[in-house]
Amino acid sequence: MKKYEFTDETKDCCGCKLTRIRALIDFGNVKAGNLGGFIEKESNLSHDGNAWVYGDAGVYGDAEVSGDAEVSGDARVYGDARVYGNAWVYGDAEVSGDARVYGDAEVSGDARVYGDAEVSGDADYICIKGLGRYNRNTTFFRTERGVSVVCGCFSGTLEEFEAKVVETHGNSIYAKEYLAAVEVVKIHFGIAETKNEEDGR
């Protein structure tokens, strides 16, 4: 049984035509007739479970929202991303690439979770706003390979990010801000530095 239908309201998002949805039945916190957010095609939002897209949020590409997951606000989920379980993506957050957000995770604010991210709980990512010369939003998140970073046009591993900061900012105040954030991230994700371990012997 289908739980939603497409309305006539559309919007363009990065070259994709998204259409607002309307609930056909009551489920979860949604009542029949409630307007939802925008999706590109039916495969973006499962008809099973209580999953829903609210407000002006958009889901497109090969992305899929399922289970009891929610996407709301101005959030965008796209690429091959999957949001499922009890996960909640909201605010201006973006989830894309092969990223997976699941469990009881909440991705919010200006967070950008990309690539092969694996976010199953709130502790799997950190978003810090206001760093560097341009007050960048910087998101650190867990992946199968370790911890990755998205900051401005940069996307890569934590180690690559440290090297790029030093290359770009040298020993400036901006470098110190970014590198201090990296140290907080290492503590948060339990990344021990070999040098510190050796010094502690």
N, C-alpha and C positions, 0 to 999 in steps of 0.2 A: 504494500500500500504506500502510495506517495504521501509524503508529509508536507510538501510545498509545491508551489507552481511559480512560473515566471510571470512578472507583471509587464507592463509596457514601458516602464521607466528604465532607461539605460544610461550608462556613462562610459567614457573612454578612459582606460587606465593602461598607460605604457603601450599603446597600440592595440590593446585587447578591448573588445566590446563586452562590458559587463552588464548584467540585467538584475534589477532588484527582485527579490523573492517574496512570496506571501505564504504563510502557513495555511495548510488545508485542514489540519486536525490539531487538537490539543496534545502537547507533549512537554515534559519538563516544565519550564517556566513560560512556555510559549502557548498562546491561545490561537485557535483557528481564526484567521483573518488578520493576525499581526503581520506587519511588514518586517522583512528582514533586511540584511545587507545585500551586497552585490556578488554574484558569481558569474563565471563565463559559461559554464556548462554543468549538466547534472552530475557528472563524475566529481565535481569539486566539493559537493556536500552530500554525505550519505543520507538516504531516506530512513535508515535504521538508527536506533538510539535517539539520544536527545541533542545531538550536535546541532549547532545553529550559528548563523552569521548575522550579527546585529548592526544597526546604525549605518554608517557609511563604509564599513569594512569591506574589503574586496578579496576574493579568492579566485585565482585564475591560473592559466597554464595547466600543468598536470598535477597541481597541488590538490590535496584532499583533506577534508575535515570530517572526522567520524567519531564514533563512540559518544561520549557526553561532552566533547570539547566545544569551546565557544571562541569565536573571533568577533571582536567588537571595536567600537570607537572608529578610528581611521586606520586601523591595522591592515596590513597586506600580507597575504600568504600566497606564494607563487613558486614557479619552477616545478620541481618534483617534491616539494616540501610536504610533510605529513604532520598534521596536528590531531591528536587522538587521546583516548583515555579521558581524564578529567581536566586536561590542559586548558589554559585560558590565555589567549593572545589578545592584547588590547592596547589602547592609547594609539601612539604612532608607530608601534612596533612593526618590524618586518621579519618574516621568516621565509627563506628561499633556498634554492639549490636543492641538495639532497637532505636538508635539515629535518630532524625529527624532534618534535616537542610532544611530550606525552606524560603519563602519570598525573601527578598533581601540580605540574609545573605552571608557573605564570610568567609570561614574557610580556613586559609592559614598557610604558614610557617611550623613549626613543631607541630602544634596544634593536639591534639588527643581528639576527642569528642566521648565518649563511653556511654554505658549503656542506660538509658532512657532520654538522653539529648534532650532538645527542644530548638533549635537555629533557631530563625526566623529573626534575625537581627544581625548586628555586635556587638551590645551591650549585646548579650546573652552569650558571652564567652570572656575570657581573656587568653592569652598565654604569660607566662613569661619564658624567657630562661636564663640559666646561674646561677641558684640558687644552694646552698648547696655544699657539698664536691665534688660532681661529675658533677657540672654545669648542673644540670638537666633541662629539659624542663618541665614546669608545666602548665597544662591547667585547668582553672576553668570554669565551664559552668552551665547554668540554666537547671534544671530538674523539673519534676512535684513535687518533694519532696523538692525542694530548690536549693542549689548550690552543685555541686559535683566536685571532683578533680581527675585528673590523673597525677601522678608524679612517674616516674620510674616504679617500680612494684606495687605501691600503687594506688588503685582506691576506692573511697568512698566519704562520705559527707564531707563538709567543717569542721564540728565539729570533725569528726573522723580523718581528716587530722591534725588539730591542736593538738589533743591528741597524734597522732603518732609522730609528730615533737618533742614535749616535751619529749616523751618516748625515742626517738632515739637520739636526739641531746642535751637534757638538756638545759643548758643556754649558749651554744656555739654560735659563730658567725653565724653558719649555721642555728641554731634555730631562731636567731634574723632576718636573711634574710627571711626565710620562713614565720615567724609570721608577719613581716612587710608587706609581700605580701598579707597575709590573711586580714590584716586591709584595704589595698587598695581594695581588692575584696569586702569586706563588704561595703565599701563606694560606690563602683561602682554598686553593686546590691541592695543598699538601705537596708542593714541588720543592724538594730539598736540593740545594746547590752542593755539588761535590766539594767545592772549595771550603764552604762553611763547615761541612761535615769533617773534612780533613783538619781544619783549624781547631775544631772542638776536641780532637783526640788528645 
